[in-house]
Amino acid sequence: MVSASLKDSSFDHRLIKGLRSQAAQLRMDSVHATSSAGSGHATSCCSAADIVATLFFGVMRFHPEIPRLTTNDRFILSKGHAAPLLYAAWAAVGLYPREELSTLRQIDSDLEGHPTPRLPFVHVPTGSLGQGLSAGVGMALNAKYLDQLDYRTYVLMGDGESVEGAVWEAAEIARYYDLDNLCAIIDVNRLGQSDPTIHQHRMERYVNRWSGFGWHTIVVDGHDPASLLQAFAEAEQTLAQPTVILAKTIKGKGISFLEDQGGRHGKALKGEELENAIQELSKQIEPEILPLTNRNIPLTGEVSNSLRNKTRRSLPAYKKGDQVATRQAFGEALLAVGKAHPHVVVLDGDVKNSTHVQQFADECPDQFFESFIAEQNMIGTAMGLASCGKIPFAATFAAFLTRAHDFIRMGAIGRANIKLMGSHAGVSTGEDGPSQMGLEDIAMMATQPDTVVLYPSDAVCTHWAVQEAVAHQGMVYIRTNRPETPILYDNDESFCLGGFKVVRHTPRDLLTVVTAGVTLFETLNAQEQLERQGISVRVIDLYCVKPIDAHGLYAHISETEGRVLIVEDHYEHGGFGDAVRRALGRKSIESDHLAVRNIPRSGKSQELLDRYTLSTSSIIKRIQAMIQ
Amino acid sequence: MVSASLKDSSFDHRLIKGLRSQAAQLRMDSVHATSSAGSGHATSCCSAADIVATLFFGVMRFHPEIPRLTTNDRFILSKGHAAPLLYAAWAAVGLYPREELSTLRQIDSDLEGHPTPRLPFVHVPTGSLGQGLSAGVGMALNAKYLDQLDYRTYVLMGDGESVEGAVWEAAEIARYYDLDNLCAIIDVNRLGQSDPTIHQHRMERYVNRWSGFGWHTIVVDGHDPASLLQAFAEAEQTLAQPTVILAKTIKGKGISFLEDQGGRHGKALKGEELENAIQELSKQIEPEILPLTNRNIPLTGEVSNSLRNKTRRSLPAYKKGDQVATRQAFGEALLAVGKAHPHVVVLDGDVKNSTHVQQFADECPDQFFESFIAEQNMIGTAMGLASCGKIPFAATFAAFLTRAHDFIRMGAIGRANIKLMGSHAGVSTGEDGPSQMGLEDIAMMATQPDTVVLYPSDAVCTHWAVQEAVAHQGMVYIRTNRPETPILYDNDESFCLGGFKVVRHTPRDLLTVVTAGVTLFETLNAQEQLERQGISVRVIDLYCVKPIDAHGLYAHISETEGRVLIVEDHYEHGGFGDAVRRALGRKSIESDHLAVRNIPRSGKSQELLDRYTLSTSSIIKRIQAMIQ
């Protein structure tokens, strides 16, 4: 299409003029909107306006009224601070009236300071730099390997964000999977927020880095629509490797007194400057050329994200008392849901033999992507896949999920339908030592609003957790341990979000212990020993850490003299102990907490549980102290 | 030296033979140690043994009995799972008897599964992959720009970890600062944990990537000491750019039945396999050649890390009632300590005009390093600088510190003496929207053991916080807000770690509000309005979130009918509300909590405080509900 139109020089001429004019209009709209808001990044919009105009009016195939059509080309604004430009583009194609742009950054407007999926054309939130390309990898993987659609994915990045390592993780994985349907564009406008960027306008440095990573590179004048059209056509014709268009641009382009000026990042214009800018931009708009219309509407497709997660439930087949690590049960359950649900996709960070994702990789290879040791990109890819209606599971050590914390944070902002599994939680991980132990994962995952945090103690509950993760729309975290633990529950035991299990209870209980995972079994030992001494305690398996059933917990605790002891293989702050206490906040209870309070060290699992006060003997001692 | 020795072919021959023999001994020790432990990464040690032998006995200048001598060459084992090899090398140079290696991974041994700075020769902990090069950047920056010493820094990385984005952040910054005193070595052994690595033995792909990033690259046979010596000499002679030695190796090298075999990662040998391995390795050791001695001992230097942080305290000069944002006060205080303390070094992620680090950059340029938008490397660099006795401050938006969570986690494991500042905390950040708001930073920072978390409400307290951060040995986090807040305290007010301030109190108080930062001022408004209605409440400024003064807080809360309301501009889970409740855990109190419970949106700061229940009116309502 584009290449065809280029051959027609009369159309070409009109198209180029139209794109220039449209770019000026987008600049004008961006300046107006940021000035109305009193804040925002006008100069960052101006540098990218020609690129966006060219993409929206000369390159991309999409339905301007159905932004979530599965067959649409995707556009990700990785440099999220140029949001006004994105909003202006969607107004220009007719999704909503241009007047709405004046609500930018207002509290009840969905035109937020940085794009979020409250807007139908925003597939993933951006605004933390260096994340867009990973989401683009997910979308391009989906097109090439899963849905086998011919949409293309365009990711517009800033030059400043090119230093973010996540960009290079995405670059590596995109090349590995030969994502020739992925096109990155870098708006090389030379100026960062506080200073010139690291490479300024040295375009050869960008070429060296990207071609070094195996990408096809094209350097263009980012303000020349004809060159941009040519570059996008070349990208489309480039096979078996992704393309990056390195667009040399000028920050503040189109407004002479702002062009290439430092100290102008993120500042809205006002007064005389605003008037001068508007006047100057007005002259660049040729109304008789506008509006261009996007004629490249895909003929078929459905609206994505309409999928509600459905799950065909199955029962596991474990034998009570058998020893099965929850990480192993995770792998087994994952295989089962993968076979039942083609939308389930799994990502691994080269630990699949530890997380037990190996069998899924072997038996469902078409639903599996190896993401290598690059956790940020793994989560970003999951977000991209989720935006295409997939149900991605990303699994690694709980400790290494911290690598992707910023992606998880953004995923929560975007209400991403992604599922994370963190294995090797806690000191029970053993000899590998503290660097391999997830001791802050509950803090990280539970702090984000609307996440679900599950911490199954046995294989049966893990089986449920995986099925629940598929069924639940939103971010779910499943925490597993390394050691084997006995099968505790019948295969047909029922669990629910916000639930817990009372594993031991008598009418005489003096105290409730709330725990989960490996420490549940230490607690059960303690309970048995105390029972022999005539001391009865109730034991609760808090397999669902979030949401938490405050009323239910309180009912049990109040039956046990208002005493609760929380035992968890997690650091003290931010674990489920805090969640339990908060849930009971307005009640008068006496609580105590066994958790990890020091940096642990290497040792045998049981030795470490003992040293960090999580073993049977510590639990007994603490219970005795509380009931005296 | 090395290049000189290479000219002497007779010495050369003996050296090469010795290095080969030494490498075999290191393999033998690694196999023995992991087999004694019953776990560990023997094959990952074997691939790197020739590299380590060559470095320790043929290249590095260091005092084998004083591992922390400031003039020593530095060695970082970024592929931390090869720890047994590192421990064997230090035994081989004589730091401790070889017999100690058999304590590997035992609970009371400092020879942990992955290296931690419990050991004097471990400068930064490793074991989360892809972090070592950033620490190396810090050490090399210190040598070249700060201490102006001629030590060299060697970072041994695995090939699997090369996909981690953090590596490329470090690569970019190392090149930017022309770190020709930094030498990375990649042990390209072709096999990851669960699969072959992304590039396997395609050495040209490594060359393309690293040379694309501006590094000098050398490809060598990683099992040939002569080639390795030559490569290290070439690296030392290469000026104005860092060098990476791409060493093609074989995983399991030296033990024929393990060589280049998949499925052997992280598995200790036993039984017959162990015997065969030992037998095979024995034949590769020539005792008459060993021991080599390291003759390259620096003649001068002092033991680093002996520095206790000292601070020359000064008073600020703010005027009560004036409006100053805490982020601005941070910048002002930082400038003051920077001028007083040459060891204070500041790192920025291209937001220095927002964090107010700009003035420090301008006035103390020799103590400032721009780290661009690459937060992982910024924190890793800080850890490297701290290991050289510097007191590094790394400052960015609180939200973007999540990018470096895994580095912060490892920093905590290493008890790194680094200081972090996160600005733009909370919904009060305003129009930029949720992606720019730090709402999980307290959860992230407080969960790590032994961290200090400060959240000053006014400029005077911020001034103290910065001075305290300098004085305190360990990781300190300072949280600041975007909006201006009034000066509340006298310039000579005293603050302390673990302290809080009672800002309003009467003997009639019915409830205590614990808060900090912007919400303190909302609370003070609420208190005034309630006082007019005859309702007295106590207001506590919890400027030190961690450590927390449980006894002191309880004393106040019990004086106010056992009621406490916590108000914080942070997500509900993992904020200081949880810390306060935990501190009071064994007491019977009634608590409630105003915090952010939903993903926020863009809007004016005050509108957002209102919408997310943190403003005066919400506080009044909640207090009224609690006291009825």
Interface residues (C-beta under 8 A of the other chain):
Chain A: A37 G38 S39 G40 G80 R105 Q106 I107 S109 E112 G113 H114 T116 R118 P125 T126 G127 S128 L129 G130 G160 E161 V163 E164 G165 A166 V167 W168 E169 E172 I173 Y176 G192 Q193 S194 D195 T197 I198 R205 N208 R209 W210 S211 G212 F213 G214 H265 D348 D350 V351 K352 N353 S354 Q358 E370 F372 I373 A374 Q376 N377 A399 F400 T402 R403 H405 D406 R409 M410 A412 I413 R415 G430 E431 D432 G433 P434 S435 Q436 L439 E440 A443 M444 A446 T447 Q448 P449 D450 K546 Y571 E572 H573 G574 G575 G577 D578 A579 R581 R582 G585 R586 K587 S588 I589 E590 S591 D592 H593 V596 R597 N598 I599 R601 S602 G603 K604 E607 L608 R611
Chain B: A37 G38 S39 G40 G80 R105 Q106 I107 S109 E112 G113 H114 T116 R118 P125 T126 G127 S128 L129 G130 G160 E161 V163 E164 G165 A166 V167 W168 E169 E172 I173 Y176 G192 Q193 S194 D195 T197 I198 R205 N208 R209 W210 S211 G212 F213 G214 H265 D348 D350 V351 K352 N353 S354 Q358 E370 F372 I373 A374 Q376 N377 A399 F400 T402 R403 H405 D406 R409 M410 A412 I413 R415 G430 E431 D432 G433 P434 S435 Q436 L439 E440 A443 M444 A446 T447 Q448 P449 D450 K546 Y571 E572 H573 G574 G575 G577 D578 A579 R581 R582 G585 R586 K587 S588 I589 E590 S591 D592 H593 V596 R597 N598 I599 R601 S602 G603 K604 E607 L608 R611
